Amino acid sequence: MLPIARGLFSSLRAGPRPSGRLLKLRPPPIAKSSSALGQFRQFSSTRPKSARYFRFEVDPEQPLNYRRWSTGTQVFGGIVVLSVAYYVTHLETVPETGRRRFMDVGPKFETMMAEQSHHQLLEEFRGKILPPDHPLTQAVRDIVTRILDASNLGSLKADSTLKQQAGTPIEDSWHADVQTREGPVPGSGQREWRLIVVHDPKIVNAMASFGNIVVFTGIIPVARDEDGLAAILGHEIAHVVARHTSERYSSMKVLIAFATLLEVLGLDVGVARFLTTYLLELPNSRTQELEADVIGLRLSAKACYNPEAAPEMFNRMGKLEQAQGARLNVDFLYTHPTSESRVKMLEAFIPEARSIRANSSMCIGMQEQFESFQEATGPPDHPALMNPLKVAIIGGGPSSFYVASRLLSLVPPTGTQQLRAHIYDRLWSPHGLVRYGVAPDHPEVKNCTHKFDQAAQDPRLKFFGNVNIGGPTTSSPSAISVPIESLLSKYTHLVLGTGCTIPVLHSALPPSERCIPALEVVHWYTNHPSKPKAPPIDEAQHVSIIGQGNVSLDIARILLSRPEDLKQYDIPERVLSHLAKSTVKRVSIIGRRGPYEVAFTAKELRELLDLPGVVMDPLQPEMLQWRGDMKPTRQQSRIVSLLERGSKEKAKGPGDGFKSWSLEFFRSPTGVVPTPHSVSSNLELSLAHTTLDAKNKAVPTGATSILPTDLIITSLGHRSEPTAHWYDPGLGHVRNVSGRVIDERGNVLKNVYTSGWASTGAKGVLATTMMNAYDVAQTLLSDAREPMPEARAVMNGKVEEGTLDELPDEVKRGLETSRVITYESWKRIDEEETRRGTALRGKERERMEWNEVERYLQDAQRFNSR
């Protein structure tokens, strides 16, 4: 049986607390570093009876001297008052969570203890410490450094006592080119951390104290992967960030004082020890563990690790404890909460962690760094494929191209391993939301298309645009139709990357000419092939946008910008002409919750605040007050800080105050009625006033109000098409587990996968989409090498020799008539759009419509045939 060792803040827990004396009147000397890292969780006993302190001496045969008793009581009372005063004056708030605690240990003590415990660790584990150039050490160092860098927590120090074989300390830098925008956690930004990886597979443990991190190799199998190990290391680093070690040193004094008080009052030493342990010490320890779980989740998410890995890892840890009989399934006997409690709490914080990850500057920087690393190192050494792979990918957005590029990088182009990846898109142009979802004035977001261009140069990858797989479509009327059965019979694997293309509507706001989904507006200013009508902004002075996400702020920014400021960007001329006729003077952005719950990012808000000639309606200070139990996230704090700034500033540039916008918090639409006889507005929007309940959900207060407006735009998110294959209406996207598509009974479908928003719903940024797609590609290859026997087959799984490049008949005919667009054709169109934009006035590009594309390609074909 594997023993489960634990430091004070280990990720696994030992059995019930051993009996024995728990209180000493002074801390024990640090004989071993394990006791230092153990953070004195077990306090020692009182002194023997012969050395016990008596309140006063009395002769049992003499009557009690009242004056001596009174003096002793006064002295004792004075000590109690001074102790309480000392305790109160040394209370502080944990910056990361807002919890109040007693702390009387300073930074100098922590620095001294860090150095002392580090040397003791080196001595204790001498002969077991892996060298810095060992692959496991390097892997752990990379994760630790990434977590530290993402939150500006300090740097991982190269220890001069641990040399590489070449004789030089290991390099400390990782992601040096990524500039984090976060401020440091108070007191930790200049901290120097040390890491030791101990080779002991029997110890399933990791621990951290005073900036020293120890990882035992026995924890690696439990972590399983990089994300799981990041969850463990994030938890341990969180203990140091929250200064739990120093808190425990401080709380020792409280425990000693409490035990002494109980003994002075005549309580038996055993009872005093029991009360001290189970009423103070253990509950506080469990609180610290839960606190470290939350902080660790935020730290790992900020470093762009998958937050879902944390509850999964703690669940595995709980099963391991259960299998080894390491503890009973109760809390009060132990220093750590049960795994069930920890998993439940972590799952409650997953949405916040996802938001942190989606908005992390580290994720954006990692995208290019990870791709560069892959190119530099080449494909990893994997077992050979059993059969050739022919993968059909439905959808031509970023996730599909990332899946394809990852497959190409993992399967070498030479040798016996054969691979083909064919991307099908109903739109005639590739890149999905990058082309038809990104705001025109955000050209930097489209830089990922260079990666897609590079992947398309591999002859094993083919793109076929203007091909609709499955049922009818209105988003691309010109597309040819191909039954999905045609793909299932010609490919070994299928990947659904169809995204979320259907807007979520508000039940109280049915679509009409003056109540339109945000997706229609976005498709209008990006020249989507569905050809939506231009919004009636030439007949509106006030626009109400329902929803407070990035898309809402994008639309508000486009509507309030001066057309001349947009001319340089990738925005069609007909859109600019319509914007020039706009009469919009005011935009209200409405949300049912408050400023701390908004879905937009600080970047989008800052751009709207800095818009020339536009002013923000000031918010009342009480609206921006924090009312939560825990400290707001850095993202929330930045947003509120910007709102405070915007509430004080005036509009910049010409036309000062000419246009304005506002954020309407705690409002939820209940209906809309036209006002044809009104001079000031076309509509009356009914709003219910809301507040937040204990679960942070918006609930009505009973109050209502009317907002006169001219145009309503609903921006409430998106879902996959209900006709999509294996769509789940409850989820709003394709049913899947880790990218593997499942049917309505929960059975895994063999060789069928999904990636991007089709698998997760409409959330996350390009970096998270890339990582999700890479995971799906890795899963696909793993399953190809070791098939899942329990999976239900819906595809043949094999292709006949010589048919790797064979296409469905419908696609062949479309290629012959130039109705199907290849990537080579797209690049010619791309060059033509860029040329047209440059010819106008040096703008980014001028987009073409399908009828123009057809004529252009036909002309090019005739020219080439001469």
C-alpha positions in Angstrom: 0.0 0.0 0.0 1.3 3.4 -0.9 1.7 5.6 2.1 0.3 9.1 1.7 2.7 11.5 3.3 1.7 15.1 3.9 3.2 18.3 4.9 1.0 20.9 6.6 -0.3 22.0 3.2 0.0 18.8 1.3 -2.5 18.1 -1.4 -3.3 14.8 0.2 -4.3 14.2 3.8 -3.3 11.7 6.4 -5.5 9.8 8.8 -7.1 11.1 12.0 -4.9 13.3 14.2 -2.7 11.2 16.5 -3.3 11.4 20.2 -0.7 13.1 22.3 -0.1 16.4 23.9 -0.7 19.3 21.7 0.3 22.5 23.4 3.7 23.9 24.4 4.3 27.3 25.8 6.8 28.0 23.1 7.4 26.8 19.6 9.6 23.7 19.2 13.0 24.1 17.5 13.1 23.4 13.8 15.1 20.2 13.8 14.0 19.2 10.3 12.6 21.0 7.4 9.6 18.8 7.3 8.6 20.3 10.6 9.1 23.7 9.1 7.0 22.9 6.1 4.6 21.1 8.5 4.1 24.6 9.9 3.7 23.3 13.5 0.3 21.9 12.9 0.8 19.6 15.9 1.4 21.7 18.9 3.0 20.0 21.9 1.8 19.4 25.4 1.8 21.4 28.7 4.6 21.0 31.1 4.6 18.2 33.7 2.6 18.6 36.9 5.7 19.5 38.9 6.4 22.5 36.7 2.8 23.7 36.4 1.9 27.2 37.2 -0.4 27.9 40.2 -2.4 31.0 40.3 -1.5 31.6 44.0 -0.3 29.6 47.0 -2.8 28.8 49.7 -2.8 26.7 52.8 -5.7 24.4 52.5 -6.3 24.5 56.3 -6.4 28.2 56.4 -9.4 30.4 55.3 -9.1 32.0 51.9 -7.3 35.4 51.9 -9.7 37.6 50.0 -7.1 40.3 49.3 -4.7 37.8 47.7 -7.5 36.4 45.5 -8.6 39.9 44.5 -5.0 40.8 43.5 -4.5 37.7 41.5 -7.8 38.2 39.8 -6.9 41.7 38.9 -3.6 40.7 37.5 -5.2 37.9 35.5 -7.9 40.3 34.2 -5.2 42.8 33.2 -3.4 40.1 31.2 -6.6 39.1 29.5 -7.4 42.7 28.6 -3.9 43.3 27.2 -4.1 40.0 25.3 -7.4 40.9 23.7 -6.1 44.4 22.8 -3.0 42.8 21.3 -5.1 40.4 19.3 -7.5 43.1 18.0 -4.7 45.4 17.0 -3.0 42.6 15.0 -6.0 41.6 13.0 -5.7 41.9 9.2 -7.6 41.0 6.1 -6.3 38.3 3.7 -5.9 40.4 0.5 -7.0 37.6 -1.9 -10.2 36.6 -0.1 -11.2 39.2 2.4 -11.0 36.8 5.4 -10.1 38.4 8.8 -7.2 36.8 10.8 -4.7 37.3 13.5 -1.1 38.0 12.2 1.9 39.2 14.2 4.7 37.8 12.1 6.6 40.1 9.8 8.5 39.8 6.5 11.9 39.6 8.2 10.9 36.5 10.1 9.6 34.9 6.9 12.9 35.7 5.1 14.9 34.1 7.9 12.7 31.0 8.0 12.8 30.7 4.2 16.6 30.5 4.2 16.7 28.2 7.2 14.1 25.8 6.0 15.7 25.6 2.5 19.0 24.4 3.9 17.2 21.9 6.1 15.3 20.6 3.0 18.6 20.1 1.1 20.0 18.2 4.0 16.9 16.1 4.7 16.4 14.9 1.1 20.1 14.6 0.2 20.5 12.0 -2.5 16.9 12.1 -3.6 16.7 15.5 -5.2 16.4 15.4 -9.0 19.0 17.6 -10.8 17.8 20.8 -12.6 18.3 19.3 -16.0 16.1 16.3 -15.3 12.9 16.3 -17.5 10.6 16.1 -14.5 12.3 19.0 -12.8 12.2 21.1 -15.9 8.5 20.3 -16.4 7.7 21.3 -12.8 9.8 24.4 -13.1 8.0 25.5 -16.2 4.6 25.2 -14.5 5.8 27.0 -11.4 7.4 29.8 -13.3 4.4 30.2 -15.5 2.1 30.6 -12.5 4.5 33.1 -10.8 4.9 35.1 -14.0 1.2 35.3 -14.8 0.4 36.9 -11.4 3.7 38.8 -10.8 4.5 36.8 -7.7 8.2 36.9 -8.0 10.8 34.6 -9.6 12.1 31.1 -9.3 15.7 31.2 -8.1 18.4 29.1 -9.5 20.1 27.4 -6.6 23.9 27.6 -6.7 24.0 24.2 -4.9 22.1 22.5 -7.7 24.1 22.6 -10.9 23.4 21.3 -14.3 25.9 18.8 -15.7 27.5 21.6 -17.6 28.1 23.4 -14.3 25.9 26.4 -14.7 22.6 27.1 -12.9 19.4 26.4 -14.7 17.9 29.3 -16.6 15.2 31.1 -14.7 13.3 32.8 -17.5 10.1 31.5 -19.0 7.7 33.5 -21.1 10.1 36.5 -20.7 8.4 38.3 -23.6 5.0 38.1 -22.0 4.2 41.3 -20.1 1.7 40.8 -17.4 -0.6 43.7 -16.7 -1.5 42.6 -13.2 -0.2 44.3 -10.1 1.7 42.0 -7.8 0.0 40.4 -4.8 1.0 42.6 -1.9 4.4 41.7 -0.5 5.1 38.9 -3.0 6.1 40.7 -6.2 9.9 40.6 -5.3 9.8 37.2 -3.6 12.5 34.6 -4.6 11.1 31.1 -4.8 13.0 27.8 -4.6 11.9 24.5 -6.0 13.0 21.0 -5.1 11.7 17.9 -6.9 12.3 14.8 -4.7 12.4 11.4 -6.3 10.3 9.3 -4.1 7.4 7.5 -5.9 6.0 6.3 -2.6 5.2 9.8 -1.3 2.1 11.3 -2.9 2.7 14.8 -1.8 3.6 18.4 -2.5 4.1 21.2 0.0 5.2 24.8 0.2 6.3 27.2 2.9 8.0 30.5 3.0 8.7 30.4 -0.8 10.2 26.9 -0.7 8.3 24.4 -2.9 8.8 20.6 -2.6 7.2 18.2 -5.1 7.5 14.4 -4.6 7.5 12.4 -7.8 4.7 10.2 -6.3 2.2 13.0 -7.0 2.9 13.1 -10.7 0.7 10.0 -11.6 -2.2 11.6 -9.6 -1.8 14.9 -11.4 -1.9 13.0 -14.7 -1.1 16.0 -16.9 0.2 19.5 -16.9 -3.2 21.0 -16.0 -3.5 18.6 -13.0 0.0 19.4 -11.8 -0.7 23.1 -12.2 -3.8 22.7 -9.9 -1.6 21.1 -7.2 1.2 23.7 -7.5 -1.3 26.6 -7.7 -2.7 25.3 -4.4 0.7 25.1 -2.7 1.8 28.5 -4.1 -1.5 29.9 -2.8 -0.6 29.0 0.7 2.6 31.1 0.5 0.8 33.9 -1.2 -1.8 34.0 1.5 0.9 33.7 4.2 -0.7 30.7 5.8 2.6 29.6 7.4 3.0 32.9 9.1 -0.6 32.8 10.1 -0.1 29.5 11.8 2.9 30.7 13.7 0.8 33.6 14.9 -2.2 31.5 15.8 0.1 29.3 18.0 0.1 32.2 20.5 -3.7 32.3 20.4 -3.9 28.6 20.9 -1.5 28.7 23.8 -3.3 31.6 25.4 -6.6 29.8 25.0 -5.3 26.6 26.5 -3.7 28.4 29.4 -7.0 30.2 30.1 -8.9 27.0 30.2 -6.3 25.5 32.6 -6.4 28.6 34.8 -10.2 28.2 35.0 -9.7 24.7 36.3 -10.4 22.7 33.2 -8.6 19.4 32.8 -5.6 19.5 30.5 -7.1 16.8 28.2 -10.3 18.7 27.8 -8.4 21.9 27.2 -6.4 20.1 24.5 -9.5 18.7 22.9 -11.3 22.0 22.8 -8.2 23.8 21.5 -7.7 21.3 18.7 -11.2 20.7 17.5 -12.7 24.2 18.1 -9.8 26.3 16.9 -6.8 24.6 15.3 -8.5 22.1 12.9 -11.3 24.4 11.7 -8.8 27.1 10.9 -6.6 24.6 9.0 -9.6 23.5 6.9 -10.4 27.2 6.2 -6.9 27.7 5.0 -7.1 24.7 2.7 -10.3 25.9 1.1 -8.9 29.3 0.8 -5.8 27.9 -0.9 -8.0 25.9 -3.3 -9.8 29.1 -4.4 -6.6 31.2 -4.7 -4.8 28.3 -6.4 -7.6 28.0 -9.0 -7.3 31.6 -9.8 -3.6 31.5 -10.1 -3.5 28.5 -12.4 -6.3 29.9 -14.5 -4.4 33.2 -14.8 -1.5 31.2 -16.0 -3.8 29.8 -18.7 -4.2 26.3 -17.3 -7.5 24.5 -17.6 -9.5 25.3 -14.4 -11.7 22.2 -14.8 -8.6 20.1 -14.0 -8.6 21.2 -10.4 -11.8 19.5 -9.2 -11.0 16.5 -11.4 -7.6 16.2 -9.7 -9.0 16.5 -6.1 -11.6 14.0 -7.1 -8.8 11.5 -8.0 -7.0 12.3 -4.8 -10.1 11.5 -2.8 -10.6 8.2 -4.6 -6.9 7.4 -3.8 -7.4 8.1 -0.1 -10.6 6.1 -0.1 -8.8 3.1 -1.7 -6.1 3.3 0.9 -8.4 3.9 3.8 -6.5 7.0 4.7 -9.4 8.8 6.4 -13.0 8.7 7.3 -15.4 10.8 5.2 -15.9 13.5 7.8 -14.3 16.9 8.2 -14.0 17.7 11.9 -11.3 15.1 12.7 -8.9 16.3 10.0 -6.7 19.3 9.0 -8.1 19.1 5.5 -11.7 19.1 4.2 -13.1 16.1 2.5 -12.5 15.8 -1.3 -16.2 16.1 -1.8 -16.3 19.4 -0.1 -13.3 20.7 -2.0 -14.6 19.6 -5.4 -18.0 21.1 -4.7 -16.5 24.5 -3.8 -14.1 24.4 -6.7 -16.9 23.7 -9.2 -18.7 26.8 -7.9 -15.7 28.9 -8.8 -15.1 27.4 -12.2 -17.1 30.2 -14.0 -14.9 32.9 -12.4 -11.8 30.9 -13.3 -12.9 30.6 -16.9 -13.4 34.3 -17.1 -9.9 34.9 -15.6 -8.4 32.5 -18.1 -10.2 34.0 -21.0 -9.0 37.5 -20.2 -5.5 36.5 -19.2 -2.7 38.3 -21.1 -0.6 35.2 -20.5 -3.0 33.2 -22.7 -2.6 35.6 -25.6 1.2 35.6 -25.3 1.3 31.8 -24.9 -0.4 31.3 -28.2 2.5 32.5 -30.3 5.1 31.1 -27.9 3.5 27.7 -27.9 3.3 27.6 -31.7 6.9 28.7 -32.0 8.0 26.0 -29.5 6.1 23.4 -31.6 7.8 24.5 -34.7 11.3 24.6 -33.1 11.0 21.2 -31.5 9.2 19.4 -34.3 6.6 16.6 -33.8 6.9 14.6 -30.6 7.9 10.9 -30.7 4.6 9.0 -30.7 3.8 5.4 -31.6 3.0 4.8 -35.2 -0.6 5.0 -36.4 -2.2 1.6 -37.0 -4.1 2.8 -40.1 -4.1 5.9 -42.3 -6.1 8.9 -41.0 -8.6 10.8 -43.2 -10.3 13.5 -41.1 -13.3 15.5 -42.2 -13.6 18.8 -40.3 -16.9 20.6 -40.6 -16.6 24.3 -40.1 -13.8 26.6 -41.3 -13.3 28.7 -38.2 -10.2 29.0 -35.9 -10.9 25.8 -33.9 -11.0 23.8 -37.1 -7.8 25.2 -38.4 -6.1 24.7 -35.0 -7.2 21.0 -35.0 -5.9 20.5 -38.5 -2.6 22.3 -37.8 -2.1 20.3 -34.6 -2.7 17.0 -36.4 -0.2 17.9 -39.1 2.4 18.8 -36.5 1.9 15.5 -34.6 2.0 13.2 -37.6 5.2 13.6 -39.6 4.7 14.2 -43.3 7.3 11.5 -44.2 7.3 7.8 -43.5 4.5 5.3 -43.5 2.1 7.3 -41.4 -0.5 8.8 -43.8 -2.9 11.7 -42.9 -5.4 13.9 -44.7 -7.4 16.7 -43.1 -10.2 18.2 -45.2 -12.0 21.3 -43.8 -15.5 22.0 -45.1 -17.3 25.4 -44.5 -20.7 26.5 -45.7 -19.3 30.0 -46.1 -17.2 30.6 -49.2 -14.3 32.2 -47.2 -12.4 30.6 -44.3 -11.6 31.7 -40.8 -15.2 32.0 -39.4 -15.5 34.5 -36.5 -12.1 35.9 -37.2 -13.5 37.3 -40.5 -17.1 37.7 -39.6 -17.1 38.3 -35.8 -14.1 40.5 -34.9 -14.8 44.2 -34.8 -13.3 46.0 -37.8 -11.2 48.3 -35.6 -9.5 45.3 -33.9 -7.2 44.1 -36.7 -4.6 42.7 -34.3 -7.0 39.9 -33.4 -6.9 38.6 -36.9 -3.1 37.9 -36.9 -3.9 34.2 -36.2 -4.8 33.9 -39.9 -1.0 33.8 -40.7 -0.8 30.5 -38.8 -3.7 29.2 -40.8 -2.1 30.3 -44.1 1.1 28.4 -43.0 -0.9 25.2 -42.2 -2.7 25.4 -45.5 0.6 25.2 -47.3 0.9 21.5 -46.2 -0.5 19.4 -49.1 -2.2 17.1 -46.6 -4.6 19.9 -45.6 -7.4 21.0 -48.0 -10.1 23.6 -47.5 -13.4 23.5 -49.4 -15.6 26.6 -48.9 -19.2 27.2 -50.0 -20.0 23.6 -49.0 -22.9 23.0 -46.6 -22.8 19.6 -44.8 -26.3 18.4 -43.8 -29.6 20.3 -43.9 -30.5 23.6 -45.5 -28.9 26.9 -44.5 -29.8 30.5 -44.8 -26.4 31.9 -43.7 -24.9 31.1 -47.1 -27.6 30.7 -49.8 -25.1 30.0 -52.5 -23.5 27.0 -50.8 -23.8 23.5 -52.4 -25.4 20.8 -50.2 -23.6 17.6 -49.2 -25.3 14.9 -47.0 -23.3 14.0 -44.0 -23.5 10.3 -45.1 -21.2 11.2 -48.0 -18.6 12.1 -45.4 -19.1 9.2 -43.1 -18.5 6.8 -46.0 -15.3 8.5 -47.2 -13.5 9.5 -44.0 -12.1 7.7 -40.9 -12.7 10.5 -38.5 -15.1 13.4 -38.2 -14.6 16.7 -36.2 -17.4 19.1 -35.7 -16.2 22.7 -35.5 -19.4 24.4 -36.5 -19.3 27.0 -33.7 -22.3 28.8 -32.2 -24.1 30.6 -35.0 -27.6 31.2 -33.6 -28.3 34.2 -31.4 -30.0 33.7 -28.0 -33.2 35.7 -28.1 -35.0 37.4 -25.2 -38.5 36.0 -24.5 -39.9 39.5 -23.9 -38.3 41.0 -27.0 -39.4 39.3 -30.2 -37.4 40.2 -33.2 -38.8 43.0 -35.4 -37.5 45.8 -37.6 -36.6 47.8 -34.4 -35.6 44.9 -32.2 -32.8 42.9 -33.8 -30.1 40.4 -32.6 -26.6 41.7 -32.2 -25.4 39.0 -34.6 -27.3 40.7 -37.4 -25.5 44.0 -36.7 -22.1 42.3 -36.5 -22.8 40.4 -39.8 -23.9 43.7 -41.3 -20.7 45.6 -40.6 -18.5 42.5 -41.5 -20.3 41.9 -44.9 -21.4 38.3 -44.0 -22.7 36.2 -46.9 -26.1 36.0 -45.2 -26.6 39.7 -46.2 -28.5 41.1 -43.2 -30.3 44.4 -43.6 -28.7 47.5 -42.3 -30.0 48.5 -38.9 -32.3 51.6 -39.0 -29.7 53.9 -37.3 -30.6 56.6 -39.7 -34.0 56.8 -38.0 -32.8 56.4 -34.4 -31.3 58.8 -31.8 -31.3 56.4 -28.9 -30.2 52.7 -29.1 -30.7 50.2 -26.2 -28.3 47.2 -26.2 -29.5 44.3 -24.0 -26.5 42.5 -22.5 -23.2 43.7 -21.1 -20.5 41.6 -22.9 -17.7 42.5 -25.3 -20.0 42.3 -28.4 -22.3 44.9 -26.8 -19.4 47.3 -26.3 -18.1 46.6 -29.9 -21.5 47.6 -31.3 -21.7 50.7 -29.1 -18.2 51.7 -30.2 -19.0 51.3 -33.9 -22.3 53.2 -33.6 -20.7 56.1 -31.6 -17.4 56.4 -33.6 -17.0 59.0 -36.2 -17.1 57.3 -39.7 -13.9 59.0 -40.7 -12.1 57.3 -37.8 -13.2 53.9 -39.2 -12.2 54.4 -42.8 -8.8 52.9 -42.4 -10.1 49.5 -41.2 -11.6 46.5 -42.8 -15.1 47.9 -43.0 -17.1 47.9 -46.3 -17.8 51.2 -48.0 -21.6 50.6 -48.0 -21.4 50.2 -44.2 -19.4 53.4 -43.9 -21.9 55.3 -46.0 -24.8 54.1 -43.8 -22.9 55.0 -40.6 -22.4 58.5 -42.1 -26.2 58.8 -42.2 -26.6 57.7 -38.6 -28.6 59.9 -36.2 -27.6 58.0 -33.1 -26.7 60.3 -30.3 -27.0 58.0 -27.3 -26.5 54.3 -26.5 -27.7 52.5 -23.3 -26.1 49.2 -22.4 -28.4 47.3 -20.1 -27.7 44.4 -17.8 -29.6 42.5 -15.1 -26.7 42.4 -12.7 -24.2 44.9 -11.4 -20.8 46.3 -12.3 -18.9 43.5 -10.7 -20.8 40.9 -12.8 -20.3 42.3 -16.3 -19.0 40.1 -19.0 -17.0 42.6 -21.0 -13.3 43.1 -20.4 -11.3 46.1 -19.3 -9.8 46.5 -22.7 -13.1 46.9 -24.4 -14.3 49.3 -21.7 -11.2 51.4 -22.0 -11.6 51.7 -25.8 -15.2 53.0 -25.3 -14.1 55.4 -22.6 -11.3 56.8 -24.8 -13.6 57.3 -27.8 -13.2 60.9 -29.1 -16.2 63.2 -28.7 -18.2 60.7 -26.6 -19.0 60.9 -22.9 -20.1 58.3 -20.4 -23.0 59.0 -18.1 -21.5 59.1 -14.5 -22.4 56.3 -12.1 -23.3 56.9 -8.5 -20.5 55.9 -6.1 -22.7 53.5 -4.2 -23.3 51.6 -7.4 -19.6 50.8 -7.5 -19.3 49.7 -3.9 -18.2 46.1 -3.3 -20.6 44.1 -1.3 -19.2 40.6 -1.6 -17.7 38.4 1.2 -14.5 37.8 -0.7 -12.2 40.2 -2.4 -13.1 41.1 -6.0 -10.9 39.7 -8.7 -8.3 41.9 -10.4 -10.4 41.9 -13.5 -13.3 43.2 -11.5 -11.2 45.8 -9.7 -9.8 47.1 -13.0 -13.2 47.4 -14.6 -14.6 49.3 -11.6 -11.6 51.5 -11.5 -12.2 52.4 -15.1 -15.8 53.1 -14.4 -14.8 55.4 -11.6 -12.5 57.2 -14.0 -15.2 57.4 -16.6 -17.7 58.8 -14.2 -15.4 61.8 -13.5 -14.1 62.5 -17.1 -15.6 64.6 -19.9 -15.6 63.6 -23.5 -12.3 63.9 -25.4 -11.8 65.6 -28.8 -14.1 67.6 -31.0 -17.9 67.5 -30.4 -17.5 67.4 -26.7 -20.6 65.7 -25.2 -22.2 65.5 -28.6 -22.7 61.7 -28.1 -23.1 59.7 -24.9 -23.5 56.2 -23.6 -24.5 54.7 -20.3 -24.4 51.4 -18.4 -27.7 50.5 -16.9 -27.2 48.0 -14.1 -29.8 45.9 -12.4 -32.4 46.2 -15.1 -34.1 43.3 -17.0 -36.5 43.8 -20.0 -40.1 42.7 -19.5 -41.6 43.9 -22.8 -41.6 46.6 -25.5 -44.4 48.5 -27.1 -44.2 50.9 -30.1 -45.1 54.5 -29.7 -46.1 55.7 -33.2 -47.5 59.0 -32.0 -44.5 59.9 -29.8 -42.2 62.7 -31.1 -39.2 61.7 -28.9 -39.0 58.0 -29.4 -40.3 55.0 -31.4 -40.4 52.4 -28.6 -41.0 52.1 -24.8 -38.9 49.5 -23.2 -40.3 48.1 -20.0 -37.6 47.2 -17.4 -37.9 45.3 -14.2 -35.5 46.4 -11.4 -33.4 43.6 -10.0 -31.0 42.8 -7.2 -28.7 39.9 -6.5 -29.7 37.0 -4.2 -27.4 34.9 -2.0 -26.3 32.9 -5.1 -25.4 36.0 -7.1 -28.4 35.6 -9.4 -30.6 38.5 -10.5 -34.0 38.5 -8.9 -36.8 41.2 -9.4 -37.3 43.7 -6.6 -40.9 44.5 -7.8 -40.0 48.0 -9.1 -40.3 48.8 -12.8 -39.4 51.7 -15.1 -39.9 52.7 -18.7 -37.0 53.6 -21.1 -38.0 55.5 -24.2 -35.8 54.3 -27.1 -35.7 54.0 -30.9 -33.8 50.7 -31.5 -33.2 47.6 -29.4 -30.3 45.3 -30.0 -30.2 42.0 -28.0 -26.7 40.7 -27.3 -27.4 37.7 -25.1 -24.9 35.1 -26.4 -25.1 32.4 -29.0 -25.8 28.7 -29.3 -25.2 26.0 -31.9 -27.9 25.3 -34.5 -30.6 23.0 -33.3 -30.2 21.0 -36.5 -26.5 20.4 -35.8 -25.5 16.8 -35.5 -25.7 15.5 -32.0 -26.9 18.8 -30.7 -28.0 19.0 -27.1 -30.8 21.7 -26.6 -30.1 21.8 -22.8 -26.5 22.6 -23.4 -26.8 24.8 -26.5 -23.9 22.9 -28.1 -22.8 19.4 -29.2 -22.9 16.7 -26.5 -19.3 15.6 -25.7 -16.9 14.5 -23.1 -13.4 15.9 -23.5 -14.1 16.5 -27.2 -15.5 13.0 -27.8 -19.1 13.3 -29.1 -21.7 11.3 -27.3 -25.2 10.3 -28.2 -28.4 11.0 -26.2 -27.8 7.9 -24.1 -24.3 9.0 -23.1 -22.5 6.5 -25.4 -19.2 7.7 -27.0 -19.4 7.8 -30.8 -16.3 6.2 -32.2 -14.1 8.5 -34.3 -16.5 11.5 -33.9 -15.1 14.7 -32.1 -16.0 18.3 -31.6 -13.9 21.4 -30.9 -14.2 25.1 -30.2 -17.5 26.7 -29.4 -19.4 23.7 -30.9 -18.0 21.7 -27.9 -17.9 24.3 -25.1 -20.6 26.9 -26.0 -19.9 30.5 -27.0 -17.2 31.4 -24.4 -13.5 32.1 -24.4 -11.0 33.9 -26.5 -8.8 32.7 -29.4 -6.1 31.4 -27.1 -8.6 29.2 -25.2 -10.0 28.0 -28.5 -6.5 27.1 -29.7 -5.8 25.1 -26.5 -9.1 23.3 -26.7 -8.5 22.4 -30.4 -5.0 21.1 -29.6 -6.4 18.9 -26.8 -9.0 17.5 -29.2 -6.4 16.7 -31.8 -4.3 15.0 -29.2 -7.3 13.0 -28.1 -8.1 12.0 -31.7 -4.6 10.7 -32.2 -4.5 8.8 -28.9 -7.8 7.1 -29.7 -6.5 6.2 -33.2 -3.5 4.5 -31.6 -5.5 2.8 -28.8 -9.2 2.6 -29.9 -11.9 2.8 -27.3 -13.6 -0.6 -27.3 -16.9 0.6 -25.7 -17.4 3.4 -28.3 -20.4 3.1 -30.7 -19.3 3.1 -34.3 -21.0 5.5 -36.8 -18.1 5.6 -39.3 -16.2 2.9 -41.1 -13.0 3.9 -39.5 -10.9 2.7 -42.4 -10.3 3.9 -46.0 -9.4 1.7 -48.9 -5.9 2.0 -50.4 -5.6 4.8 -52.9 -8.7 6.7 -51.6 -7.0 9.1 -49.2 -7.5 12.1 -51.6 -11.0 11.0 -52.8 -13.8 13.6 -52.3 -17.6 13.3 -52.2 -19.1 13.6 -55.7 -21.0 16.8 -54.9 -17.7 18.5 -54.0 -16.0 17.3 -57.2 -18.8 18.8 -59.3 -18.6 22.1 -57.3 -14.9 22.3 -57.9 -15.4 21.9 -61.7 -17.9 24.8 -61.8 -15.9 27.0 -59.4 -18.7 27.0 -56.8 -16.4 25.3 -54.3 -13.6 27.6 -53.0 -10.2 26.0 -52.3 -7.7 27.7 -50.1 -5.6 28.6 -53.2 -8.7 30.4 -54.6 -9.2 32.1 -51.2 -5.7 33.5 -51.2 -6.3 35.0 -54.7 -9.5 36.6 -53.3 -7.6 37.8 -50.2 -5.0 39.5 -52.4 -7.8 41.1 -54.5 -9.6 42.5 -51.5 -6.4 43.9 -50.1 -5.6 45.5 -53.5 -9.1 47.1 -53.7 -8.7 48.5 -50.1 -5.3 50.0 -50.9 -6.7 51.5 -54.1 -9.5 53.3 -52.3 -7.5 55.2 -49.7 -5.0 52.8 -48.1 -7.5 51.0 -46.0 -7.0 47.4 -44.8 -9.2 45.8 -47.4 -12.5 46.2 -49.3 -14.5 43.0 -48.9 -16.1 41.2 -51.8 -19.5 39.7 -52.0 -20.3 36.2 -53.5 -21.4 37.6 -56.9 -18.2 39.5 -57.2 -16.2 36.5 -56.1 -17.8 34.4 -58.8 -17.0 36.9 -61.5 -13.5 37.4 -60.3 -12.7 33.7 -60.3 -14.4 33.1 -63.7 -12.3 35.9 -65.2 -9.2 34.5 -63.6 -10.0 31.1 -65.0 -10.5 32.4 -68.5 -7.3 34.4 -68.3 -5.3 31.4 -67.1 -6.8 29.2 -69.9 -5.5 31.4 -72.7 
